[in-house]
Each structure stands twice: as C-alpha cells, then as structure tokens.
Amino acid sequence: MQEPGLYHLLFISAALFFIAVFGFFTRRNLITMLMSIELMLNSVNLNFIAFNKYVWPGRLDGLFFTIFIIAIAAAEAAVAIAIIINLYRTHKSIDVEQAEELKF
C-alpha cells in the first residue's frame, strides 16, 4: 500500500479545518464550539507534521511546534470546560445566546 503524500495530508488537513470552521459558526452550544476549536488545532498539527516529514525531513521544528500546540490545546480545553461548568451552574444552560453576561 502506498504511503499518503504531502498533497493528501494537506487536503485532509484543509477539510478538517473547514469542517471545524463550519461547526464553530453554525452551532450555539459551547461544547460543540470548543470541539470545533480543538479540531482546528488538530488540523494545524497535521500540517506541521506533514511539512516536517516531506519538506524538511531532517529537522524537528514541526514536531516541537506540534507538541507545543498540544500543550496549549490541553490548557485551553481545561480553562474552557471550567468556564462552561461555571456558566451551567449559574444559568442552567450552555447556549451561547443565553450567556449575555459574558459579553461585557
């Protein structure tokens, strides 16, 4: 079986990114919006790994950026889930439209 090339990985990454953007702009649930952001970050990670493997195979810059993004995504998810839990405790909903107090 043939190994996927750079263009295949870039196509998959672009598809993941645009699915995530669509999910972010069309959903009103904070959990699905958070999942869309995580999907965007994973598509960026896929780009870093693909370029590291096919364009600069001797360097590890793409891998270091990917590990850094994974750490940032974990911290972002923990903070976002804490905010969502606090919002649910106070408003009994995680709908974006009902979170008027967070706008100001």
C-alpha positions in Angstrom: 0.0 0.0 0.0 1.3 3.4 -0.9 2.1 6.0 1.8 0.0 9.2 1.6 1.9 12.1 0.1 2.1 15.7 1.1 -0.9 16.8 -1.0 -3.1 14.1 0.5 -2.3 15.2 4.0 -2.8 18.9 3.1 -6.2 18.0 1.6 -7.3 16.2 4.8 -6.0 19.0 7.0 -7.9 21.6 4.9 -11.0 19.5 5.1 -10.7 19.2 8.9 -10.1 22.9 9.2 -13.1 23.9 7.2 -15.4 21.4 8.9 -14.3 22.9 12.2 -14.9 26.5 11.0 -18.4 25.5 9.8 -19.1 23.8 13.1 -17.9 26.8 15.1 -20.0 29.3 13.2 -23.2 27.2 12.9 -23.5 25.8 16.5 -24.7 27.6 19.5 -23.7 25.0 22.1 -20.4 25.9 23.9 -19.3 22.3 24.0 -19.5 21.9 20.2 -17.8 25.2 19.7 -14.9 24.0 21.9 -14.7 20.8 20.0 -14.6 22.8 16.7 -11.6 24.8 18.1 -9.8 21.6 19.1 -10.4 20.2 15.6 -8.9 23.4 14.1 -5.8 23.0 16.2 -5.5 19.3 15.2 -5.7 20.3 11.5 -2.8 22.7 12.1 -0.9 20.0 13.9 -1.4 17.7 10.9 0.0 20.5 8.7 3.1 20.9 10.9 3.7 17.1 10.8 3.2 16.9 7.0 5.6 19.7 6.3 8.1 18.4 8.7 8.1 15.0 7.1 8.0 15.9 3.4 9.7 19.4 3.2 12.2 19.4 6.0 12.7 15.7 6.9 16.0 16.2 8.8 14.7 18.9 11.2 12.4 18.6 14.1 10.8 22.0 14.1 7.4 20.7 13.1 7.3 18.2 15.9 8.3 20.8 18.5 5.5 23.1 17.3 3.1 20.2 17.4 3.9 19.3 21.0 3.6 23.0 21.9 0.2 23.2 20.3 -1.0 20.1 22.0 0.1 21.5 25.4 -1.7 24.8 24.6 -4.8 23.0 23.5 -4.9 21.0 26.7 -4.7 24.1 28.8 -7.2 25.9 26.7 -9.7 22.9 27.0 -9.3 22.8 30.8 -10.0 26.6 31.1 -12.9 26.4 28.7 -14.5 23.5 30.4 -14.2 25.2 33.7 -15.9 28.3 32.3 -18.6 26.2 30.7 -19.3 24.4 34.0 -19.5 27.7 35.9 -21.8 29.1 33.2 -24.0 26.0 33.5 -24.1 26.3 37.3 -25.3 29.9 37.2 -27.6 29.9 34.1 -28.6 26.2 33.8 -27.7 26.4 30.1 -24.7 26.3 27.9 -26.3 28.1 24.9 -24.2 31.0 23.6 -27.3 33.2 23.2 -28.2 33.0 26.9 -24.7 34.0 28.1 -25.3 37.7 27.8 -23.3 38.5 31.0 -20.1 37.3 29.3 -20.2 39.9 26.6 -19.1 42.8 28.7 
